[in-house]
């Protein structure tokens, strides 16, 4: 039972590390920011504000 819990937490830590590493470079962050700004502009146009 303890082995399964240890394995589970190790896998969770690995996934968390991969997620943090994937979004950590400035170029991908800039692209993400631009996409969010474009989405907000389109939403504002569509909803008339």
N, CA, C and O atoms as a Maestro MAE file, in Angstrom:
{
 s_m_m2io_version
 :::
 2.0.0
}

f_m_ct {
 s_m_title
 :::
 protein
 m_atom[196] {
  # First column is atom index #
  i_m_mmod_type
  r_m_x_coord
  r_m_y_coord
  r_m_z_coord
  i_m_residue_number
  s_m_chain_name
  s_m_pdb_residue_name
  s_m_pdb_atom_name
  i_m_atomic_number
  :::
  1 25 0.826 -1.198 0.000 1 A "UNK " " N  " 7
  2 3 0.000 0.000 0.000 1 A "UNK " " CA " 6
  3 2 0.866 1.256 0.000 1 A "UNK " " C  " 6
  4 15 0.607 2.192 -0.757 1 A "UNK " " O  " 8
  5 25 1.876 1.278 0.835 2 A "UNK " " N  " 7
  6 3 2.765 2.440 0.896 2 A "UNK " " CA " 6
  7 2 3.508 2.610 -0.423 2 A "UNK " " C  " 6
  8 15 3.762 3.732 -0.861 2 A "UNK " " O  " 8
  9 25 3.853 1.496 -1.048 3 A "UNK " " N  " 7
  10 3 4.538 1.544 -2.345 3 A "UNK " " CA " 6
  11 2 3.657 2.209 -3.390 3 A "UNK " " C  " 6
  12 15 4.146 3.007 -4.191 3 A "UNK " " O  " 8
  13 25 2.369 1.896 -3.397 4 A "UNK " " N  " 7
  14 3 1.453 2.510 -4.351 4 A "UNK " " CA " 6
  15 2 1.322 4.010 -4.112 4 A "UNK " " C  " 6
  16 15 1.290 4.793 -5.061 4 A "UNK " " O  " 8
  17 25 1.246 4.407 -2.852 5 A "UNK " " N  " 7
  18 3 1.168 5.833 -2.535 5 A "UNK " " CA " 6
  19 2 2.446 6.555 -2.964 5 A "UNK " " C  " 6
  20 15 2.388 7.652 -3.520 5 A "UNK " " O  " 8
  21 25 3.567 5.954 -2.709 6 A "UNK " " N  " 7
  22 3 4.843 6.551 -3.100 6 A "UNK " " CA " 6
  23 2 4.925 6.690 -4.618 6 A "UNK " " C  " 6
  24 15 5.338 7.733 -5.126 6 A "UNK " " O  " 8
  25 25 4.542 5.665 -5.324 7 A "UNK " " N  " 7
  26 3 4.544 5.703 -6.782 7 A "UNK " " CA " 6
  27 2 3.586 6.783 -7.296 7 A "UNK " " C  " 6
  28 15 3.919 7.523 -8.221 7 A "UNK " " O  " 8
  29 25 2.417 6.869 -6.702 8 A "UNK " " N  " 7
  30 3 1.434 7.875 -7.090 8 A "UNK " " CA " 6
  31 2 2.000 9.288 -6.923 8 A "UNK " " C  " 6
  32 15 1.894 10.110 -7.833 8 A "UNK " " O  " 8
  33 25 2.595 9.568 -5.774 9 A "UNK " " N  " 7
  34 3 3.124 10.906 -5.529 9 A "UNK " " CA " 6
  35 2 4.339 11.210 -6.406 9 A "UNK " " C  " 6
  36 15 4.545 12.362 -6.788 9 A "UNK " " O  " 8
  37 25 5.132 10.218 -6.724 10 A "UNK " " N  " 7
  38 3 6.254 10.424 -7.638 10 A "UNK " " CA " 6
  39 2 5.751 10.778 -9.033 10 A "UNK " " C  " 6
  40 15 6.292 11.674 -9.681 10 A "UNK " " O  " 8
  41 25 4.728 10.082 -9.493 11 A "UNK " " N  " 7
  42 3 4.164 10.391 -10.810 11 A "UNK " " CA " 6
  43 2 3.522 11.774 -10.827 11 A "UNK " " C  " 6
  44 15 3.662 12.506 -11.807 11 A "UNK " " O  " 8
  45 25 2.828 12.137 -9.770 12 A "UNK " " N  " 7
  46 3 2.230 13.470 -9.682 12 A "UNK " " CA " 6
  47 2 3.299 14.551 -9.709 12 A "UNK " " C  " 6
  48 15 3.128 15.576 -10.368 12 A "UNK " " O  " 8
  49 25 4.390 14.333 -9.006 13 A "UNK " " N  " 7
  50 3 5.490 15.294 -8.990 13 A "UNK " " CA " 6
  51 2 6.113 15.429 -10.371 13 A "UNK " " C  " 6
  52 15 6.464 16.532 -10.789 13 A "UNK " " O  " 8
  53 25 6.252 14.316 -11.079 14 A "UNK " " N  " 7
  54 3 6.809 14.345 -12.424 14 A "UNK " " CA " 6
  55 2 5.919 15.145 -13.370 14 A "UNK " " C  " 6
  56 15 6.414 15.958 -14.151 14 A "UNK " " O  " 8
  57 25 4.612 14.919 -13.304 15 A "UNK " " N  " 7
  58 3 3.675 15.657 -14.161 15 A "UNK " " CA " 6
  59 2 3.718 17.144 -13.828 15 A "UNK " " C  " 6
  60 15 3.731 17.975 -14.737 15 A "UNK " " O  " 8
  61 25 3.740 17.489 -12.565 16 A "UNK " " N  " 7
  62 3 3.801 18.891 -12.170 16 A "UNK " " CA " 6
  63 2 5.081 19.542 -12.670 16 A "UNK " " C  " 6
  64 15 5.054 20.669 -13.164 16 A "UNK " " O  " 8
  65 25 6.187 18.847 -12.547 17 A "UNK " " N  " 7
  66 3 7.461 19.366 -13.031 17 A "UNK " " CA " 6
  67 2 7.420 19.602 -14.542 17 A "UNK " " C  " 6
  68 15 7.913 20.619 -15.027 17 A "UNK " " O  " 8
  69 25 6.839 18.674 -15.271 18 A "UNK " " N  " 7
  70 3 6.749 18.824 -16.726 18 A "UNK " " CA " 6
  71 2 5.867 20.018 -17.104 18 A "UNK " " C  " 6
  72 15 6.181 20.760 -18.035 18 A "UNK " " O  " 8
  73 25 4.782 20.192 -16.387 19 A "UNK " " N  " 7
  74 3 3.900 21.325 -16.672 19 A "UNK " " CA " 6
  75 2 4.608 22.646 -16.382 19 A "UNK " " C  " 6
  76 15 4.487 23.593 -17.158 19 A "UNK " " O  " 8
  77 25 5.324 22.716 -15.304 20 A "UNK " " N  " 7
  78 3 6.047 23.938 -14.976 20 A "UNK " " CA " 6
  79 2 7.148 24.216 -15.986 20 A "UNK " " C  " 6
  80 15 7.353 25.364 -16.382 20 A "UNK " " O  " 8
  81 25 7.855 23.179 -16.404 21 A "UNK " " N  " 7
  82 3 8.946 23.352 -17.357 21 A "UNK " " CA " 6
  83 2 8.426 23.762 -18.726 21 A "UNK " " C  " 6
  84 15 9.094 24.511 -19.439 21 A "UNK " " O  " 8
  85 25 7.251 23.287 -19.105 22 A "UNK " " N  " 7
  86 3 6.716 23.562 -20.439 22 A "UNK " " CA " 6
  87 2 6.320 25.027 -20.598 22 A "UNK " " C  " 6
  88 15 6.442 25.579 -21.692 22 A "UNK " " O  " 8
  89 25 5.854 25.659 -19.539 23 A "UNK " " N  " 7
  90 3 5.384 27.031 -19.656 23 A "UNK " " CA " 6
  91 2 6.365 28.052 -19.141 23 A "UNK " " C  " 6
  92 15 5.975 29.171 -18.808 23 A "UNK " " O  " 8
  93 25 7.625 27.695 -19.069 24 A "UNK " " N  " 7
  94 3 8.584 28.548 -18.383 24 A "UNK " " CA " 6
  95 2 9.433 29.416 -19.301 24 A "UNK " " C  " 6
  96 15 10.197 30.247 -18.810 24 A "UNK " " O  " 8
  97 25 9.324 29.251 -20.630 25 A "UNK " " N  " 7
  98 3 10.189 30.058 -21.481 25 A "UNK " " CA " 6
  99 2 9.453 31.323 -21.916 25 A "UNK " " C  " 6
  100 15 8.238 31.290 -22.111 25 A "UNK " " O  " 8
  101 25 10.165 32.428 -22.071 26 A "UNK " " N  " 7
  102 3 9.537 33.721 -22.366 26 A "UNK " " CA " 6
  103 2 8.816 33.757 -23.714 26 A "UNK " " C  " 6
  104 15 7.812 34.457 -23.852 26 A "UNK " " O  " 8
  105 25 9.308 33.016 -24.708 27 A "UNK " " N  " 7
  106 3 8.684 33.053 -26.030 27 A "UNK " " CA " 6
  107 2 7.286 32.462 -25.983 27 A "UNK " " C  " 6
  108 15 6.346 33.059 -26.508 27 A "UNK " " O  " 8
  109 25 7.133 31.301 -25.363 28 A "UNK " " N  " 7
  110 3 5.799 30.695 -25.288 28 A "UNK " " CA " 6
  111 2 4.869 31.540 -24.417 28 A "UNK " " C  " 6
  112 15 3.664 31.586 -24.663 28 A "UNK " " O  " 8
  113 25 5.410 32.194 -23.423 29 A "UNK " " N  " 7
  114 3 4.590 33.065 -22.582 29 A "UNK " " CA " 6
  115 2 4.101 34.271 -23.376 29 A "UNK " " C  " 6
  116 15 2.949 34.679 -23.230 29 A "UNK " " O  " 8
  117 25 4.961 34.845 -24.216 30 A "UNK " " N  " 7
  118 3 4.572 35.992 -25.043 30 A "UNK " " CA " 6
  119 2 3.488 35.591 -26.043 30 A "UNK " " C  " 6
  120 15 2.530 36.335 -26.258 30 A "UNK " " O  " 8
  121 25 3.640 34.423 -26.648 31 A "UNK " " N  " 7
  122 3 2.624 33.944 -27.596 31 A "UNK " " CA " 6
  123 2 1.300 33.740 -26.876 31 A "UNK " " C  " 6
  124 15 0.248 34.114 -27.394 31 A "UNK " " O  " 8
  125 25 1.342 33.159 -25.707 32 A "UNK " " N  " 7
  126 3 0.129 32.936 -24.927 32 A "UNK " " CA " 6
  127 2 -0.536 34.264 -24.572 32 A "UNK " " C  " 6
  128 15 -1.759 34.387 -24.649 32 A "UNK " " O  " 8
  129 25 0.259 35.249 -24.187 33 A "UNK " " N  " 7
  130 3 -0.294 36.568 -23.862 33 A "UNK " " CA " 6
  131 2 -0.972 37.192 -25.071 33 A "UNK " " C  " 6
  132 15 -2.059 37.756 -24.951 33 A "UNK " " O  " 8
  133 25 -0.336 37.096 -26.244 34 A "UNK " " N  " 7
  134 3 -0.935 37.655 -27.460 34 A "UNK " " CA " 6
  135 2 -2.250 36.960 -27.801 34 A "UNK " " C  " 6
  136 15 -3.213 37.615 -28.199 34 A "UNK " " O  " 8
  137 25 -2.293 35.638 -27.646 35 A "UNK " " N  " 7
  138 3 -3.524 34.906 -27.922 35 A "UNK " " CA " 6
  139 2 -4.633 35.321 -26.962 35 A "UNK " " C  " 6
  140 15 -5.790 35.442 -27.365 35 A "UNK " " O  " 8
  141 25 -4.291 35.535 -25.712 36 A "UNK " " N  " 7
  142 3 -5.300 35.957 -24.735 36 A "UNK " " CA " 6
  143 2 -5.818 37.348 -25.051 36 A "UNK " " C  " 6
  144 15 -7.018 37.598 -24.934 36 A "UNK " " O  " 8
  145 25 -4.939 38.255 -25.449 37 A "UNK " " N  " 7
  146 3 -5.356 39.621 -25.795 37 A "UNK " " CA " 6
  147 2 -6.285 39.586 -27.011 37 A "UNK " " C  " 6
  148 15 -7.305 40.275 -27.035 37 A "UNK " " O  " 8
  149 25 -5.934 38.788 -28.013 38 A "UNK " " N  " 7
  150 3 -6.770 38.663 -29.211 38 A "UNK " " CA " 6
  151 2 -8.142 38.091 -28.856 38 A "UNK " " C  " 6
  152 15 -9.161 38.558 -29.366 38 A "UNK " " O  " 8
  153 25 -8.172 37.094 -27.995 39 A "UNK " " N  " 7
  154 3 -9.444 36.500 -27.578 39 A "UNK " " CA " 6
  155 2 -10.315 37.537 -26.860 39 A "UNK " " C  " 6
  156 15 -11.518 37.620 -27.108 39 A "UNK " " O  " 8
  157 25 -9.707 38.319 -25.979 40 A "UNK " " N  " 7
  158 3 -10.465 39.332 -25.234 40 A "UNK " " CA " 6
  159 2 -11.003 40.399 -26.171 40 A "UNK " " C  " 6
  160 15 -12.142 40.842 -26.018 40 A "UNK " " O  " 8
  161 25 -10.189 40.822 -27.151 41 A "UNK " " N  " 7
  162 3 -10.674 41.807 -28.136 41 A "UNK " " CA " 6
  163 2 -11.874 41.278 -28.907 41 A "UNK " " C  " 6
  164 15 -12.866 41.985 -29.088 41 A "UNK " " O  " 8
  165 25 -11.782 40.035 -29.358 42 A "UNK " " N  " 7
  166 3 -12.906 39.442 -30.099 42 A "UNK " " CA " 6
  167 2 -14.142 39.305 -29.217 42 A "UNK " " C  " 6
  168 15 -15.263 39.527 -29.675 42 A "UNK " " O  " 8
  169 25 -13.942 38.943 -27.970 43 A "UNK " " N  " 7
  170 3 -15.071 38.809 -27.052 43 A "UNK " " CA " 6
  171 2 -15.751 40.157 -26.824 43 A "UNK " " C  " 6
  172 15 -16.978 40.250 -26.772 43 A "UNK " " O  " 8
  173 25 -14.925 41.204 -26.688 44 A "UNK " " N  " 7
  174 3 -15.479 42.549 -26.475 44 A "UNK " " CA " 6
  175 2 -16.267 43.005 -27.709 44 A "UNK " " C  " 6
  176 15 -17.331 43.609 -27.575 44 A "UNK " " O  " 8
  177 25 -15.752 42.720 -28.900 45 A "UNK " " N  " 7
  178 3 -16.488 43.081 -30.126 45 A "UNK " " CA " 6
  179 2 -17.810 42.332 -30.209 45 A "UNK " " C  " 6
  180 15 -18.840 42.911 -30.553 45 A "UNK " " O  " 8
  181 25 -17.775 41.049 -29.893 46 A "UNK " " N  " 7
  182 3 -18.964 40.224 -30.014 46 A "UNK " " CA " 6
  183 2 -20.035 40.630 -29.012 46 A "UNK " " C  " 6
  184 15 -21.225 40.552 -29.319 46 A "UNK " " O  " 8
  185 25 -19.640 41.056 -27.838 47 A "UNK " " N  " 7
  186 3 -20.601 41.384 -26.792 47 A "UNK " " CA " 6
  187 2 -20.858 42.888 -26.690 47 A "UNK " " C  " 6
  188 15 -21.491 43.345 -25.738 47 A "UNK " " O  " 8
  189 25 -20.379 43.645 -27.647 48 A "UNK " " N  " 7
  190 3 -20.752 45.046 -27.794 48 A "UNK " " CA " 6
  191 2 -20.240 46.003 -26.736 48 A "UNK " " C  " 6
  192 15 -20.942 46.937 -26.349 48 A "UNK " " O  " 8
  193 25 -19.038 45.784 -26.272 49 A "UNK " " N  " 7
  194 3 -18.510 46.743 -25.280 49 A "UNK " " CA " 6
  195 2 -17.309 47.454 -25.830 49 A "UNK " " C  " 6
  196 15 -16.725 48.297 -25.150 49 A "UNK " " O  " 8
  :::
 }
 m_bond[195] {
  # First column is bond index #
  i_m_from
  i_m_to
  i_m_order
  :::
  1 1 2 1
  2 2 3 1
  3 3 4 2
  4 3 5 1
  5 5 6 1
  6 6 7 1
  7 7 8 2
  8 7 9 1
  9 9 10 1
  10 10 11 1
  11 11 12 2
  12 11 13 1
  13 13 14 1
  14 14 15 1
  15 15 16 2
  16 15 17 1
  17 17 18 1
  18 18 19 1
  19 19 20 2
  20 19 21 1
  21 21 22 1
  22 22 23 1
  23 23 24 2
  24 23 25 1
  25 25 26 1
  26 26 27 1
  27 27 28 2
  28 27 29 1
  29 29 30 1
  30 30 31 1
  31 31 32 2
  32 31 33 1
  33 33 34 1
  34 34 35 1
  35 35 36 2
  36 35 37 1
  37 37 38 1
  38 38 39 1
  39 39 40 2
  40 39 41 1
  41 41 42 1
  42 42 43 1
  43 43 44 2
  44 43 45 1
  45 45 46 1
  46 46 47 1
  47 47 48 2
  48 47 49 1
  49 49 50 1
  50 50 51 1
  51 51 52 2
  52 51 53 1
  53 53 54 1
  54 54 55 1
  55 55 56 2
  56 55 57 1
  57 57 58 1
  58 58 59 1
  59 59 60 2
  60 59 61 1
  61 61 62 1
  62 62 63 1
  63 63 64 2
  64 63 65 1
  65 65 66 1
  66 66 67 1
  67 67 68 2
  68 67 69 1
  69 69 70 1
  70 70 71 1
  71 71 72 2
  72 71 73 1
  73 73 74 1
  74 74 75 1
  75 75 76 2
  76 75 77 1
  77 77 78 1
  78 78 79 1
  79 79 80 2
  80 79 81 1
  81 81 82 1
  82 82 83 1
  83 83 84 2
  84 83 85 1
  85 85 86 1
  86 86 87 1
  87 87 88 2
  88 87 89 1
  89 89 90 1
  90 90 91 1
  91 91 92 2
  92 91 93 1
  93 93 94 1
  94 94 95 1
  95 95 96 2
  96 95 97 1
  97 97 98 1
  98 98 99 1
  99 99 100 2
  100 99 101 1
  101 101 102 1
  102 102 103 1
  103 103 104 2
  104 103 105 1
  105 105 106 1
  106 106 107 1
  107 107 108 2
  108 107 109 1
  109 109 110 1
  110 110 111 1
  111 111 112 2
  112 111 113 1
  113 113 114 1
  114 114 115 1
  115 115 116 2
  116 115 117 1
  117 117 118 1
  118 118 119 1
  119 119 120 2
  120 119 121 1
  121 121 122 1
  122 122 123 1
  123 123 124 2
  124 123 125 1
  125 125 126 1
  126 126 127 1
  127 127 128 2
  128 127 129 1
  129 129 130 1
  130 130 131 1
  131 131 132 2
  132 131 133 1
  133 133 134 1
  134 134 135 1
  135 135 136 2
  136 135 137 1
  137 137 138 1
  138 138 139 1
  139 139 140 2
  140 139 141 1
  141 141 142 1
  142 142 143 1
  143 143 144 2
  144 143 145 1
  145 145 146 1
  146 146 147 1
  147 147 148 2
  148 147 149 1
  149 149 150 1
  150 150 151 1
  151 151 152 2
  152 151 153 1
  153 153 154 1
  154 154 155 1
  155 155 156 2
  156 155 157 1
  157 157 158 1
  158 158 159 1
  159 159 160 2
  160 159 161 1
  161 161 162 1
  162 162 163 1
  163 163 164 2
  164 163 165 1
  165 165 166 1
  166 166 167 1
  167 167 168 2
  168 167 169 1
  169 169 170 1
  170 170 171 1
  171 171 172 2
  172 171 173 1
  173 173 174 1
  174 174 175 1
  175 175 176 2
  176 175 177 1
  177 177 178 1
  178 178 179 1
  179 179 180 2
  180 179 181 1
  181 181 182 1
  182 182 183 1
  183 183 184 2
  184 183 185 1
  185 185 186 1
  186 186 187 1
  187 187 188 2
  188 187 189 1
  189 189 190 1
  190 190 191 1
  191 191 192 2
  192 191 193 1
  193 193 194 1
  194 194 195 1
  195 195 196 2
  :::
 }
}
